[in-house]
Amino acid sequence: MKRTETSVDWQDPDMFEAGNHGNKPFGIRVPSLVVTRGAKNRLNFLTAMWFTPTGFEPSRMIVAIQKRTLTYDFLLERGEFVMSAPTDKMMDIVVFAGYISGRDVDKWQAAGLTAVKPAKISVPLIGEAIGNVEYRVVQQIPFGEEMDLFVGEVLATHVRKGAVEGELYREDSNPLLYMGTKYSPDGKPLGKFYTHMSTVERANYESPLLRKYLPQPNKE
Ligand SMILES: Cc1cc2nc3c(=O)[nH]c(=O)nc-3n(C[C@H](O)[C@H](O)[C@H](O)COP(=O)(O)O)c2cc1C
């Protein structure tokens, strides 16, 4: 089939301004605490935002971990981790774990977290979290000088009782949401910001646009 050329009606980008962080429009997400355990059984966790869930069955998580972290060492030692989704009451712990290294402080003890028995691995769940997922490292992918990507296969998922309806967070379940870093006009970071969930809305599948282009059943 011959393709016809389409001419594009280009508009000036007057409605946009440059964001000074590459992924700014995708800033708001649930932050994660990545829990690990060393060969000598020490527990540790860091705050991570460079992660993405991938695929249904098997479901995997890709998370970028810097080589200088204690988490990196513990991932190599045990090949297992837990990713914890904090509630909005855990902001203090999320901020703390994102700045302090387990190389300097026993963060698990300092934060006073509750170690809950996992189902499949030997790294604890965080009792205070809104949800925890257990992973086994199935791949480690070099990603530049400073970090590697770790691919974790989901082995078990634990969601706080009453926090979800079906597969969704309830409106009043209060997961913590990370918004990103605010910068001054000259590019100085003014702090990282967090927010709270306020409403849950159902997507509109009665949308006129969707209905117009959904494949219609044969009318024979
Ligand atoms: C909001 C936020 C997100 C972060 N995301 C990541 C991340 O995805 N990967 C990473 O290696 N470090 C990330 N960091 C930095 C680590 O949390 C930090 O270096 C931590 O102190 C390392 O702890 P550890 O040495 O105990 O493993 C992030 C920090 C903050 C504040």
Ligand as a Chemical Component Dictionary entry (heavy atoms), coordinates in Angstrom:
data_LIG
# 
_chem_comp.id                   LIG 
_chem_comp.type                 NON-POLYMER 
_chem_comp.pdbx_formal_charge   0 
_chem_comp.three_letter_code    LIG 
# 
loop_
_chem_comp_atom.comp_id 
_chem_comp_atom.atom_id 
_chem_comp_atom.alt_atom_id 
_chem_comp_atom.type_symbol 
_chem_comp_atom.charge 
_chem_comp_atom.model_Cartn_x 
_chem_comp_atom.model_Cartn_y 
_chem_comp_atom.model_Cartn_z 
_chem_comp_atom.pdbx_ordinal 
LIG C1  C1  C 0 14.320 10.773 46.506 1  
LIG C2  C2  C 0 15.583 9.972  46.390 2  
LIG C3  C3  C 0 15.670 8.980  45.430 3  
LIG C4  C4  C 0 16.832 8.205  45.307 4  
LIG N1  N1  N 0 16.865 7.205  44.373 5  
LIG C5  C5  C 0 17.955 6.385  44.304 6  
LIG C6  C6  C 0 17.976 5.268  43.406 7  
LIG O1  O1  O 0 17.014 4.960  42.724 8  
LIG N2  N2  N 0 19.112 4.515  43.352 9  
LIG C7  C7  C 0 20.210 4.776  44.134 10 
LIG O2  O2  O 0 21.212 4.059  44.038 11 
LIG N3  N3  N 0 20.212 5.813  45.013 12 
LIG C8  C8  C 0 19.101 6.613  45.126 13 
LIG N4  N4  N 0 19.081 7.650  46.025 14 
LIG C9  C9  C 0 20.242 7.867  46.895 15 
LIG C10 C10 C 0 20.362 6.817  48.006 16 
LIG O3  O3  O 0 19.121 6.656  48.689 17 
LIG C11 C11 C 0 21.462 7.234  48.997 18 
LIG O4  O4  O 0 22.693 7.286  48.315 19 
LIG C12 C12 C 0 21.567 6.329  50.235 20 
LIG O5  O5  O 0 22.208 7.037  51.263 21 
LIG C13 C13 C 0 22.360 5.037  49.987 22 
LIG O6  O6  O 0 22.202 4.211  51.120 23 
LIG P1  P1  P 0 23.055 2.895  51.408 24 
LIG O7  O7  O 0 24.532 3.241  51.234 25 
LIG O8  O8  O 0 22.727 2.553  52.832 26 
LIG O9  O9  O 0 22.649 1.811  50.465 27 
LIG C14 C14 C 0 17.933 8.445  46.159 28 
LIG C15 C15 C 0 17.838 9.454  47.129 29 
LIG C16 C16 C 0 16.673 10.218 47.246 30 
LIG C17 C17 C 0 16.610 11.286 48.304 31 
# 
loop_
_chem_comp_bond.comp_id 
_chem_comp_bond.atom_id_1 
_chem_comp_bond.atom_id_2 
_chem_comp_bond.value_order 
_chem_comp_bond.pdbx_ordinal 
LIG C1  C2  SING 1  
LIG C2  C3  SING 2  
LIG C2  C16 DOUB 3  
LIG C3  C4  DOUB 4  
LIG C4  N1  SING 5  
LIG C4  C14 SING 6  
LIG N1  C5  DOUB 7  
LIG C5  C6  SING 8  
LIG C5  C8  SING 9  
LIG C6  O1  DOUB 10 
LIG C6  N2  SING 11 
LIG N2  C7  SING 12 
LIG C7  O2  DOUB 13 
LIG C7  N3  SING 14 
LIG N3  C8  DOUB 15 
LIG C8  N4  SING 16 
LIG N4  C9  SING 17 
LIG N4  C14 SING 18 
LIG C9  C10 SING 19 
LIG C10 O3  SING 20 
LIG C10 C11 SING 21 
LIG C11 O4  SING 22 
LIG C11 C12 SING 23 
LIG C12 O5  SING 24 
LIG C12 C13 SING 25 
LIG C13 O6  SING 26 
LIG O6  P1  SING 27 
LIG P1  O7  DOUB 28 
LIG P1  O8  SING 29 
LIG P1  O9  SING 30 
LIG C14 C15 DOUB 31 
LIG C15 C16 SING 32 
LIG C16 C17 SING 33 
# 
